[in-house]
Amino acid sequence: MPTQFEVHDAAILSQARAKLDACRSAQEMYQAVLDAVKLNEQWRGQQCINLLAPEAPTSPTVRALLASEVGIRAAEGHIGALNRWFVGTHYIDEIEALCIELLKQLFKVRYADHRLMGSMLGNLTVYSALTEPGQVIMSIPQPVGGHSSNRLDGPAGVRGLKIVDIPFDPVDLEVDLDMFRKMAPLVQPRVVSLGASMTLFPFPVREMSEVVAEWGGQIFFDGAHQLGLIAAGLFQDPLREGAAVLTGSAGKTFSGPQSGVIVWDDPKLTEAITHAIFPVLVATHQVNRVAALAASAAEMLAFGQAYMTQIVRNAKALAAALHKRGIPVLGANKGFTETQQVIADVKKFGGGLEVAQRLARANLIANKNLIPSDTPANWDRPSGLRMGTIEITRLGMREAEMEQIADFIARLLVDKAAPEDVLEDVIDFRQPYQTLYYCFENGLPG
């Protein structure tokens, strides 16, 4: 009999089976699940300094909406009685219409869609709508920040597209525009995808769109990480600069539910994009999530500029503080970052995997990350560490607190302190920061 293939960690699955086997009833199994959720809430939610760049805590209202009654209702199809498969959706139509109109207002666009479960599906929507299998696209390679959703092992590859690398400067961490002007006409990409999981500086959207316009190519801006910054007018404005479509994740800087957002202006794209969403990729689409997304959009209208401004200030301050303490940070020659992200080169401290695990033992949560000096073969054990300032900013922290966080990290990496010797200091530091700001419940931090 062949060995069972399992992608998940076999030891952890075995522990879960053993825990369930020890239960005397289904109710005890049920309680085991509740206990695991509570332990995570206490540890990650109250005792850790969360520096994960793709995570954001949602406001109390958004969390409540995710558990609301409307979440058990099905609403397959477009808005409107004639378009729905089910009756009894007139209030759901209102919720969804409010969400769409809020997104339009926030991003100053003519069209928006709210039904995507995540930004990966947003990218697949774009490739389904704007390309045909076998066509060429250009996207950013992963060692310099590109994301798998725009590569062979993600939606672009599933669509059957031929992928050519966008030339990228590994020092300045930006598109090599001169080389792009030479390369792009040779392959004439149908779409140029500007999407990266390591996003520090704006892209030259206007200049790139002028190049690809010669053969009818289009720029697709995958703003997964930058969506909140774009909404607040602080990063760049891709659609006004020449991009055809903007997608993004509502669960990162946007600080909403895990959800995808897609917006565009050209009416000629509407039929293809909305058809790719429904009926191709989405049927019933979690109306509780749509309500939460709408509330998050309203929060962004009210508090987004102050919130996003502080996120970037904190990222710059954290990067500078780490650099000053002997931890190399990418982008030092350009002010480190213009987003929520800070990327450190931690190769001399053992590499991204070892450093992330060491920090986690002291309740400092970050993630390993490829950096330009790596190759794709370094995927499991890259040289970089990615940090973000979304959650710590929403908890009310400012530049002064970034110095303290940098001290904790330097004690672990530079001074080689044992994690258990730093742990209690981190927990004590975190305890006063339990209130979520930049929302209607609690307003701005004092």
C-alpha positions as CSV (number, residue, x, y, z in Angstrom):
1,M,0.0,0.0,0.0
2,P,1.5,3.4,-1.0
3,T,2.5,5.8,1.8
4,Q,-0.1,8.5,2.3
5,F,1.0,11.9,1.0
6,E,0.4,14.7,3.4
7,V,1.5,18.4,2.9
8,H,0.8,19.3,6.5
9,D,3.2,18.7,9.4
10,A,2.7,15.1,10.3
11,A,3.6,15.5,14.0
12,I,1.1,18.3,14.5
13,L,-1.7,16.3,12.9
14,S,-0.7,13.4,15.1
15,Q,-1.0,15.5,18.2
16,A,-4.5,16.6,17.1
17,R,-5.6,13.0,16.5
18,A,-4.3,12.1,20.0
19,K,-6.1,14.9,21.6
20,L,-9.4,13.9,19.9
21,D,-8.8,10.2,20.7
22,A,-8.5,11.2,24.4
23,C,-11.9,12.9,24.3
24,R,-14.8,11.0,25.7
25,S,-17.5,12.7,23.7
26,A,-18.1,15.0,20.8
27,Q,-18.7,17.8,23.3
28,E,-15.1,17.4,24.6
29,M,-13.8,17.5,21.0
30,Y,-15.8,20.7,20.6
31,Q,-14.3,22.1,23.7
32,A,-10.8,21.3,22.5
33,V,-11.4,23.5,19.5
34,L,-12.7,26.4,21.7
35,D,-9.7,26.0,24.0
36,A,-7.3,26.3,21.1
37,V,-9.0,29.5,19.9
38,K,-8.9,31.0,23.4
39,L,-5.2,30.2,23.8
40,N,-4.4,31.9,20.6
41,E,-6.5,35.0,21.6
42,Q,-4.7,35.3,24.9
43,W,-1.2,34.8,23.5
44,R,-1.3,36.5,20.1
45,G,-4.0,39.0,20.9
46,Q,-2.8,40.2,24.3
47,Q,0.8,39.2,25.0
48,C,2.7,39.4,21.7
49,I,4.1,42.3,19.7
50,N,2.7,41.4,16.3
51,L,5.0,42.6,13.5
52,L,3.5,40.6,10.7
53,A,3.2,42.8,7.6
54,P,0.1,41.0,6.2
55,E,-2.0,41.1,9.4
56,A,-4.2,43.8,10.9
57,P,-6.6,43.7,13.8
58,T,-10.2,44.6,12.9
59,S,-12.3,47.0,15.0
60,P,-14.8,45.6,17.5
61,T,-17.7,46.4,15.1
62,V,-16.1,44.6,12.2
63,R,-15.5,41.5,14.3
64,A,-19.1,41.6,15.5
65,L,-20.3,41.8,11.9
66,L,-18.3,38.7,10.9
67,A,-20.5,36.8,13.4
68,S,-23.7,38.5,12.4
69,E,-26.9,36.7,11.4
70,V,-26.6,37.7,7.8
71,G,-23.6,35.4,7.5
72,I,-25.9,32.4,7.3
73,R,-27.7,33.8,4.3
74,A,-27.0,32.9,0.7
75,A,-27.0,35.6,-2.0
76,E,-25.7,34.1,-5.2
77,G,-25.6,36.4,-8.2
78,H,-25.4,40.1,-8.8
79,I,-27.4,42.7,-6.9
80,G,-31.1,42.9,-7.7
81,A,-34.1,40.6,-7.6
82,L,-33.9,39.6,-11.2
83,N,-30.2,38.8,-10.9
84,R,-30.4,36.6,-7.7
85,W,-31.0,32.9,-7.6
86,F,-32.7,33.3,-4.3
87,V,-35.6,35.5,-3.1
88,G,-35.6,37.4,0.2
89,T,-32.4,39.3,-0.5
90,H,-33.6,42.9,-0.5
91,Y,-31.7,43.8,2.7
92,I,-28.7,41.9,1.5
93,D,-28.9,43.9,-1.8
94,E,-28.8,47.0,0.3
95,I,-25.8,45.8,2.3
96,E,-23.9,44.9,-0.8
97,A,-24.8,48.1,-2.6
98,L,-23.6,50.1,0.3
99,C,-20.3,48.2,0.3
100,I,-19.8,48.9,-3.5
101,E,-20.7,52.6,-3.2
102,L,-18.4,53.0,-0.2
103,L,-15.5,51.4,-2.1
104,K,-16.2,53.6,-5.1
105,Q,-16.1,56.7,-2.9
106,L,-13.0,55.6,-1.1
107,F,-11.0,54.8,-4.1
108,K,-12.6,57.5,-6.3
109,V,-13.5,55.0,-9.0
110,R,-16.5,54.1,-11.3
111,Y,-16.6,50.4,-10.6
112,A,-15.8,48.2,-7.6
113,D,-16.6,44.6,-6.6
114,H,-16.8,43.2,-3.1
115,R,-17.4,39.4,-3.6
116,L,-13.8,38.1,-3.7
117,M,-12.8,36.0,-0.8
118,G,-9.2,37.1,-1.0
119,S,-6.8,39.1,-3.2
120,M,-5.4,35.9,-4.8
121,L,-8.8,35.5,-6.3
122,G,-8.7,39.1,-7.4
123,N,-5.5,38.3,-9.3
124,L,-7.1,35.3,-10.9
125,T,-10.1,37.5,-11.9
126,V,-7.8,39.9,-13.6
127,Y,-6.0,37.2,-15.5
128,S,-9.3,35.6,-16.5
129,A,-10.7,38.9,-17.7
130,L,-7.6,40.5,-19.4
131,T,-5.7,37.6,-20.9
132,E,-6.0,34.4,-22.8
133,P,-3.9,31.2,-22.2
134,G,-0.6,31.3,-23.9
135,Q,-0.2,35.1,-23.8
136,V,2.8,36.8,-22.3
137,I,2.7,38.8,-19.1
138,M,5.5,40.4,-17.1
139,S,5.7,40.3,-13.3
140,I,8.2,40.8,-10.5
141,P,10.4,37.8,-9.6
142,Q,10.1,36.6,-6.0
143,P,13.7,37.1,-4.7
144,V,13.2,40.9,-5.2
145,G,9.7,40.9,-3.7
146,G,7.3,39.4,-6.3
147,H,4.4,37.3,-5.1
148,S,3.4,33.8,-6.2
149,S,0.0,34.9,-7.4
150,N,1.7,36.6,-10.4
151,R,4.1,33.7,-11.1
152,L,4.0,30.2,-12.5
153,D,2.9,28.6,-9.2
154,G,-0.1,30.9,-8.7
155,P,-3.1,32.2,-10.7
156,A,-0.9,33.5,-13.6
157,G,0.5,30.0,-14.1
158,V,-3.0,28.3,-13.7
159,R,-4.2,30.6,-16.4
160,G,-1.5,29.2,-18.7
161,L,0.3,32.5,-19.2
162,K,3.9,32.8,-20.2
163,I,5.8,34.9,-17.6
164,V,8.7,37.2,-18.2
165,D,10.5,38.9,-15.3
166,I,10.2,42.6,-14.9
167,P,13.8,43.9,-14.6
168,F,14.3,45.1,-11.0
169,D,17.1,47.0,-9.3
170,P,18.1,44.9,-6.3
171,V,19.8,47.8,-4.5
172,D,17.2,50.6,-5.0
173,L,14.4,48.0,-4.8
174,E,12.5,49.5,-7.7
175,V,11.8,48.7,-11.3
176,D,14.8,49.1,-13.6
177,L,12.9,51.4,-16.0
178,D,15.6,51.8,-18.6
179,M,15.8,48.0,-18.9
180,F,12.0,47.6,-18.9
181,R,11.8,50.1,-21.9
182,K,14.2,47.8,-23.8
183,M,12.7,44.4,-22.7
184,A,9.0,45.0,-22.9
185,P,8.8,45.8,-26.6
186,L,10.6,42.5,-27.3
187,V,7.9,40.3,-25.7
188,Q,5.0,42.8,-25.8
189,P,3.2,41.6,-22.7
190,R,-0.6,41.6,-22.6
191,V,-0.5,42.6,-19.0
192,V,2.3,43.9,-16.7
193,S,1.6,42.9,-13.1
194,L,2.9,45.1,-10.4
195,G,2.4,42.9,-7.4
196,A,4.9,42.2,-4.6
197,S,4.8,40.8,-1.1
198,M,7.9,42.9,-0.3
199,T,6.7,46.4,-1.0
200,L,8.7,49.3,0.2
201,F,8.6,52.0,-2.5
202,P,6.1,53.1,-5.3
203,F,6.2,51.7,-8.8
204,P,6.7,53.9,-12.0
205,V,3.2,53.1,-13.2
206,R,2.8,56.1,-15.5
207,E,6.1,55.5,-17.3
208,M,5.4,51.7,-17.6
209,S,1.9,52.3,-18.9
210,E,3.2,54.6,-21.6
211,V,5.6,51.8,-22.8
212,V,3.0,49.0,-23.0
213,A,0.3,51.3,-24.6
214,E,2.2,51.0,-27.9
215,W,0.8,47.5,-28.4
216,G,-2.4,47.7,-26.3
217,G,-0.8,46.2,-23.1
218,Q,-2.3,47.0,-19.7
219,I,-0.9,47.6,-16.2
220,F,-2.4,45.6,-13.4
221,F,-1.6,46.9,-10.0
222,D,-1.8,44.2,-7.3
223,G,-2.0,46.4,-4.2
224,A,-2.4,43.5,-1.7
225,H,-0.2,45.2,0.9
226,Q,-0.7,48.8,-0.1
227,L,-4.5,48.9,-0.3
228,G,-5.1,51.0,2.8
229,L,-2.3,53.4,2.0
230,I,-3.7,53.9,-1.5
231,A,-7.2,54.4,-0.1
232,A,-5.8,57.1,2.2
233,G,-3.9,58.8,-0.6
234,L,-0.5,58.2,0.9
235,F,1.3,55.7,-1.4
236,Q,0.5,56.2,-5.0
237,D,-2.7,56.4,-7.1
238,P,-2.4,53.5,-9.6
239,L,-5.5,54.0,-11.6
240,R,-4.8,57.8,-12.1
241,E,-1.3,56.9,-13.0
242,G,-2.3,54.5,-15.8
243,A,-3.1,51.1,-14.3
244,A,-6.2,49.4,-15.7
245,V,-7.2,47.5,-12.6
246,L,-6.3,47.6,-8.9
247,T,-6.8,44.6,-6.6
248,G,-5.9,44.3,-3.0
249,S,-6.4,42.5,0.3
250,A,-8.8,44.1,2.9
251,G,-7.0,42.2,5.6
252,K,-3.6,44.1,5.5
253,T,-3.2,47.8,5.7
254,F,-6.9,48.3,4.9
255,S,-7.5,46.7,8.3
256,G,-10.8,44.9,7.4
257,P,-11.9,41.3,7.2
258,Q,-9.9,38.8,5.2
259,S,-11.3,39.7,1.8
260,G,-10.4,40.7,-1.7
261,V,-11.2,44.1,-3.3
262,I,-11.1,45.0,-7.0
263,V,-11.7,48.4,-8.5
264,W,-11.4,49.9,-12.0
265,D,-12.6,52.8,-14.2
266,D,-12.9,51.6,-17.7
267,P,-16.5,50.4,-18.6
268,K,-15.1,48.2,-21.3
269,L,-13.6,46.0,-18.6
270,T,-16.8,45.6,-16.6
271,E,-18.4,42.7,-18.3
272,A,-15.2,40.6,-18.4
273,I,-14.3,41.3,-14.8
274,T,-17.8,40.8,-13.3
275,H,-18.3,37.6,-15.4
276,A,-15.0,36.3,-14.1
277,I,-16.2,36.9,-10.6
278,F,-19.7,35.4,-11.1
279,P,-20.4,32.8,-12.2
280,V,-16.8,31.7,-12.7
281,L,-15.0,32.2,-9.3
282,V,-17.6,33.1,-6.7
283,A,-21.1,31.9,-6.0
284,T,-22.4,32.5,-2.4
285,H,-19.9,35.0,-1.0
286,Q,-20.3,35.4,2.8
287,V,-22.5,38.5,3.2
288,N,-21.3,38.9,6.8
289,R,-17.8,39.5,5.3
290,V,-19.3,42.0,2.8
291,A,-20.9,43.9,5.7
292,A,-17.6,43.9,7.6
293,L,-15.8,45.2,4.5
294,A,-18.3,48.0,4.1
295,A,-17.8,49.0,7.8
296,S,-14.1,48.9,7.3
297,A,-14.4,51.2,4.3
298,A,-16.3,53.7,6.4
299,E,-13.6,53.5,9.0
300,M,-11.0,54.2,6.4
301,L,-12.9,57.2,5.2
302,A,-13.0,58.6,8.7
303,F,-9.6,57.6,10.1
304,G,-7.6,56.3,7.2
305,Q,-5.3,59.3,6.6
306,A,-4.2,59.6,10.3
307,Y,-3.9,55.8,10.7
308,M,-1.9,55.2,7.5
309,T,0.3,58.2,8.1
310,Q,1.3,56.8,11.5
311,I,1.8,53.3,10.1
312,V,4.4,54.7,7.7
313,R,6.0,56.9,10.4
314,N,6.3,53.9,12.7
315,A,7.8,51.7,9.9
316,K,10.4,54.3,9.1
317,A,11.2,54.8,12.9
318,L,11.5,51.0,13.5
319,A,13.7,50.5,10.4
320,A,16.0,53.4,11.5
321,A,16.2,52.1,15.1
322,L,17.1,48.6,14.0
323,H,19.7,49.9,11.5
324,K,21.2,52.0,14.3
325,R,21.5,48.9,16.5
326,G,23.5,47.0,13.9
327,I,20.7,45.1,12.2
328,P,21.0,45.8,8.4
329,V,17.7,47.0,6.9
330,L,17.0,47.2,3.1
331,G,16.3,50.6,1.5
332,A,18.6,52.5,3.9
333,N,19.7,54.7,1.0
334,K,16.1,55.7,0.4
335,G,14.7,56.2,3.8
336,F,14.0,52.5,4.4
337,T,10.3,52.3,3.4
338,E,7.2,54.2,2.2
339,T,4.8,51.4,3.4
340,Q,4.1,49.5,6.6
341,Q,7.0,47.1,5.8
342,V,10.5,46.8,7.2
343,I,12.8,44.3,5.6
344,A,16.0,43.3,7.5
345,D,18.9,41.3,6.2
346,V,19.4,38.8,9.1
347,K,21.8,36.4,7.3
348,K,24.6,37.0,9.8
349,F,22.2,36.3,12.7
350,G,21.3,32.8,11.3
351,G,18.8,33.7,8.5
352,G,15.1,34.5,8.3
353,L,13.7,31.2,9.5
354,E,16.0,30.9,12.6
355,V,15.6,34.6,13.5
356,A,11.8,34.5,13.1
357,Q,11.5,31.4,15.4
358,R,13.9,33.0,17.9
359,L,11.9,36.2,18.1
360,A,8.6,34.2,18.4
361,R,10.0,32.5,21.6
362,A,10.2,36.1,23.0
363,N,6.6,36.9,21.8
364,L,7.9,39.0,18.9
365,I,6.0,37.8,15.7
366,A,7.6,38.4,12.3
367,N,8.2,36.3,9.2
368,K,11.1,35.0,7.1
369,N,11.4,36.6,3.7
370,L,13.4,36.3,0.5
371,I,15.6,39.3,-0.2
372,P,17.5,40.2,-3.4
373,S,20.7,38.3,-2.4
374,D,18.6,35.1,-2.2
375,T,17.6,32.7,-5.0
376,P,14.3,30.8,-5.3
377,A,16.1,27.8,-3.8
378,N,16.3,29.7,-0.5
379,W,12.5,29.8,-0.1
380,D,12.5,27.7,3.1
381,R,15.5,29.4,4.6
382,P,15.8,32.9,3.2
383,S,18.1,35.6,4.4
384,G,15.5,38.2,5.2
385,L,13.0,39.1,8.0
386,R,9.8,41.0,7.1
387,M,8.2,43.2,9.7
388,G,5.2,45.4,9.6
389,T,3.7,48.1,11.8
390,I,-0.1,47.8,11.2
391,E,-1.2,46.1,14.5
392,I,1.2,48.0,16.8
393,T,0.0,51.3,15.2
394,R,-3.7,50.4,15.7
395,L,-2.9,49.7,19.4
396,G,-1.8,53.3,19.7
397,M,2.0,53.0,19.5
398,R,4.1,55.7,17.9
399,E,7.7,56.4,17.1
400,A,8.9,56.2,20.7
401,E,7.6,52.7,21.1
402,M,9.5,51.6,17.9
403,E,12.8,52.3,19.8
404,Q,11.7,49.9,22.5
405,I,10.7,47.2,20.1
406,A,14.0,47.6,18.3
407,D,15.8,47.2,21.6
408,F,14.0,43.9,22.2
409,I,15.1,42.6,18.8
410,A,18.7,43.8,19.2
411,R,18.9,42.1,22.6
412,L,18.0,38.8,20.9
413,L,20.1,39.2,17.7
414,V,23.0,41.5,18.5
415,D,23.5,40.8,22.2
416,K,22.4,37.2,21.8
417,A,20.2,37.2,24.8
418,A,18.1,34.1,25.5
419,P,14.5,34.5,24.4
420,E,13.3,33.6,27.9
421,D,15.3,36.5,29.3
422,V,13.5,39.0,27.0
423,L,10.0,37.4,27.1
424,E,8.7,38.9,30.3
425,D,9.9,42.4,29.3
426,V,7.9,42.0,26.0
427,I,4.8,40.9,27.9
428,D,5.1,43.8,30.3
429,F,5.6,46.2,27.5
430,R,2.6,44.9,25.6
431,Q,0.1,44.9,28.6
432,P,-0.9,48.6,28.4
433,Y,-1.6,48.4,24.7
434,Q,-4.9,46.5,24.5
435,T,-7.3,49.1,22.9
436,L,-7.8,49.3,19.2
437,Y,-7.9,52.9,17.8
438,Y,-8.6,54.5,14.4
439,C,-12.2,53.3,14.6
440,F,-15.6,54.7,15.6
441,E,-15.6,53.0,19.0
442,N,-12.3,54.4,20.3
443,G,-11.4,57.2,17.9
444,L,-7.8,58.3,17.7
445,P,-5.1,57.5,20.3
446,G,-4.6,60.2,22.9
